[in-house]
Amino acid sequence: MIVERTQYYAKPGRAAEILANRREASRIRVSLGLSAGTIYAKKGGDGPDVTWECSFPDEAAHKADLAARDRSPEFEKIRAKQRDALARFERHVETRDVDGPDWWGDVSLDGHPIVPTEHTFKSGNLELKGYLYVPPGKGPFPCVLLNHGSGVNQGTLDVSRPGTSSWLMSWGIASFLAHRRGYGNSPGTPWREDCPAPFGTDEYDDQLARRLDAESNDVLAALAYLKTRPQVISDRIGVMGSSFGGTNTLLAASKTAEFRCAVEFAGAAMNWDRTPKLRDLMTRAAHKVTCPIYYIQAANDYSIRPTIELGDSLKNSKGVFLTKIFPAHGFNNHEGHLLESTGQNRWGPDVRRFFERWL
């Protein structure tokens, strides 16, 4: 990856003019079919008044971009106008530290397929399926074990969920989406057959708690499998999931000290208010987790009690935990519940910082 960074130091009293000119230059770039780049204005301290930054997949792309600017009379006009207001100008062209770990910093996915490899791993007497995404680079990489929700039905074509995995890849992190028993391409009894009692009854609560607790053992089996993969740094594996996958993330993290960290989205949000046995199971599990864990929901999820009450229960614990309720996401409760799979641009910066610290 090539990064061009231009820095503009204004003549006295002309910083606003420099910023306006830089905005106009970016508008012209767009009209030429180029990326607008990102503009930064100084908020205080030393340094340039305005900085512009743009990334390119390789040196050839950067040279083509420079040539397009040089051919444009309109771009040359704004350059001349900018020069008149400048006290000093600097251009820095940098490249990624290729000798460092591939999982440090941004990773360009330009031209890289977002396609996993299918794997088979054993959980008890079941042979389950999982989908491994690996970023470009030599690796091995840290990895996040992803836990799907209840909607990955057997026979579905929506098997590999590339959305969140592509974000992780761009951070230099591999991911493994494991199909638990009875879901997707994995054998076993579908969860509704194990939980036939009417929703809200004691029987349903007991059935669901037992089913999800059993599913979390599949997550541990996936962890054991991942530790054998040459693409994965075996002692840098985290776990993350949403809805039933969030519950499984919490339960699995409570059963082992081998996860580096965990991110739990919306666990039991659709069931929390009506399932006291499941609430108790999850609360007890939260107190057994030894790795740092982040509880996340959108404000318009079905219920935000899981995040609030699990966080409250941990206030006097010595473990590392974070909680965050993001602003509403989408038009209704269900869209809010899908924050993890459809709102990566909202939670991404927070979760990335969490992974950079703990994974």
N, C-alpha and C positions, 0 to 999 in steps of 0.2 A: 504494500500500500504506500502511495505517495501522498504527502500532505503539504499543500502550499499555504503559507500563512503570511499575509501582507499586513504591515503595521504602519499607521498613519499618525504622525505627530504634527498637530496643527500650529499655524502661526497664531500669535496672541489674539483671542477673541473670535477665532474662526473654527472652533471645534464642531459647532452645529452645521456649518457649511460642509465640513469634511464628511460628516455622517450622512448628510443629504446626498452628496455626490456618490458616496459608496453605495447607498441604496439605489440610486439611479444606475450605477454600473451593474449592480446585480439584476435590475430589471432588463437592461440591455443583454446581459448574459442569457437570460431566459429567452429573449426574442431570437437569440442566435442558436437556440437549442442546447445551451449549456446549463449546468447546475447553477442555481442561484448562490450556493455556498451559504455560510453563516456569518452574520455580522455581530460584533461585540462592541459595545460602547463603554468607555471607562466610567467606573462608578466612584473611583477614589484612588489615592495613592499615586505611585509613579507609573511610568510606562506609557504606551501609545494612547492617543485619544480614541482611536477606532482601530479595530482589528478585523480582518476578513480571513476566513478559513474555508478550505475546500479539500476534499479527499478524492483520490484517483486510484483506480485498481492497480495501475502500473505506470512505468515511465512513459510508455508510448501514448497512453491516454492523456497524461499531463502535457506532453509535447503537442498533441493535437489540439488541446484546449488553448494553450498559449498561441498557437498558430491562428486559431479562429478569432481570438481577440485582436491579433495584429492585423488581420484582414478587414476588420470592421471599422469604417470611417466614424460611425456613431460612437464606438467604444473609444477611439482615439480622441474624439472631442471631449468626452467626460474625463479622460486621463489628463488632458491639457488643463481643463478646469480644476481638476484636483491638484495638479502640480502648483497652480497659482496660490492655493490656500495652504500648502504644506511647508512646514519648517524642516521636516525630515521624513523619509520614506524608507522602509526596509522590507525586503522580501526574503522569506526563509522557506526552503524546500527541504523536507525531511522524509525519512523512510522509517518503517517499523524496525525495531531491534530484532533482527532475525536470529540472533544468537541466544536470545532469552527464551523463556518458556512460551510456547504457542498460546497459552491460555492467559497471558497478561495483555490487557488492553483490547481495543477493538479489532475484530477480525472481519475482513471484507469477504462477503459471500457472492460477489460479482462473478457470474458464470459458474458458480458452484451449485450442483443439484442439491435440493433439500429432499433427499431420498434416504430412508433408513435401510438397514439390512435386517432381515427377519431371523430371529433366533428362537431356539427351543430350550427351555429350562425346566427342571423337575421340581415339583412341590409335592412331597409325599409320593403318592402313586400316580399323580397327574403330570402330563407333559404339557406345559403351558407355553404360550407364544409371547414374544416381546420384540420391540422394534428399536434398534440402536442407531442414533444419529451421531455422526462424528464431524467436527469442524475441519476445514482445510488445515493442512500443516502436518508435521511429522508426529506429533503427540509423544507419549500418551497424554490424555487430558483428564481434568477433574470431570466428574459425571454427576448428573442429577437423575435419580430414579423417579419417573413420573407416574402418578396414580390417577387413572381416569375415574369419572363418575359413573352413575348407574346406567347412563344412556348408551354405552357401547354394547349393544345387544349382539348375541351370536348371529352370525350371518351378515352383519353390517359390512358395507364397503368403506365406512369411515374408520379405518383400522389404525392409522399411524399418527393422526393428529399433528401435522407438521407445524402448526402455528406457533405454539410456545417453544417447540424445539428449535425453530429457526432463530428465535431471539437468543436462546441459550448458545447456539452455535456462533452467533455474531459476537458473543462475549468470550468465545474460546472454550465453551463448556459442552461436553458431550451429554446426551440424554438417552434414557432407556424407558420406553413406555411399555410396561408389563401388563398383559391381559390376565387379570386374575381369573380364578375358576368360574366357569359359567358365563364369561363375557367374550365378545369378539370372536377371535379365532382359537380360543382356549376351550378345552372340554370341561365338563362339570355341570352341576345343576344351576340353572339361572336363579338369581337371588329371589325373584318373586315366588318361585316354587318352594323355596325354603322359608318364605315369609307370607303364607297365604292368609293369615288372619286379617280382619278388617283394620285399617289404619286407625290408630288412636286407642286400640284395645291393649290390655296388659299382655295378651298373647302375642300381638304384633311386636310390641316393645321387646319382649323376651326373645322372639325369633330373630329380630333385626340385630340386636346386640350380639347374639351368638353367631349369626352369619358374618357380620363385619369383623368380629374378632377372629374368626377362622380365615377370612380373606387376608387379614394382615400377615398371616403366616406365609401366604404367597409372595407378599412384598419382601419378607425376609429371605425367601428362596431366590427371588430375583437379585437381591443384594449379594448373596453368596455366589451366584452365577457371574455377576458383574465383576466381582473381585478377581475372577480368572481371565478376564478379557484383556488382551495386550494393548488395546486402544485406551484403556482406562487406568488412571492412577488409583491403585487399589485402596489406598487409605485417604482418598479425597472424594468420597461419594456422599452426596446429600440426597434428600428425599422431599418431594413436593407433590401436592395433589389438591383437588377441589371436590366438594360435595362428599359423596361416598369415598372419593379419593382423598379428600382432606381428612376424613375420619380414619382411613387406613394409614395415612401418613402419620397421624398422631399415635395410633395404636402400635404401628410397627416401630416407631422411634422409641416407644416406651419399653420395647422388648429387647433392645440391643444398644450397646454403646458404640457400635461401629459406624453409624452415620455421623458425618461431620456437622451437619445442621439440617434443619427441616423448615419447610414453608407450608403452612396449613391454610388453605382457602376454604371458607364456607362449610367446614365439616359439620354435618347434621343440621344444616340450616333449615331444611324442609321438615325435619323430624323433631328438633330439639324441644319445642314447646309441648309435645305430646308423648315423649318417650323418656320417662324418668330413669329407667334402667340403663338406657344408652347414655344419657347425660352422666350418670354415676360412673359408668365404665370409662367414658372419655375424661372425666374430671380426675379419676384415680390415675389414669394413664398420664395425664399432663404432669402429675407430681412425680412420675417415674422417669420422665424424659431427662436425659443427662446432656444432650447436645443443645446448642442454641436453637430456638424455634421462634418462628414469626407467624402470628395469627392474623389473617387478612380477610376482610369482607367489604362489599359495597353497602352503602347506607340503605339501599332499597332492596336488599336481599330478603328472602322470606322471613328470616328472623336474624337479628344481629346479636341475639343473646349468647350464642356460642362463644363468639370472640370476647364479648364483654365479661361474661361470667367465668370463662376459663382464665382470662387475664386477672380478674379480681381474685380468683382462688389462688393465684400464684404470687400475689403481692409480697408475701413474707417468705417466699422460697429463695434459695441461693442460686438457682439456675438462671441462665440468660434467656429471656423471652421478650418479644416485642409484640404489640398489637396495633392494628390500624384499621379504622373504618374509613374507606374512601368515599368521596361524594357519590351520589346516585349514578348508576350506570345503566342507561337504557330507559325504556318507557314503563316497564313493569317489574314485578318481583323476579320473574324468571330471567329477564335480561340482566338484572342486578346479580342474580345467582351465577351467571355465566361470566363474571368479571375475569376470572383466570384465563378462559379460552378466547375471549373477545376484547379484553382491555389491557393487552400487554403494554401498550404505550403509556398507560396510566400507572400501573404498578411496576413496570420495568425498572425505572431508576432506583426505586426503593429496594427492590429485591436484588438488583445487581450489586448495590452497595453492601447488602447483607451477605451475598455470596463472596464478594471480594474480601470481606472481613473474616468470614467463618468457614468457607469451603476450601 
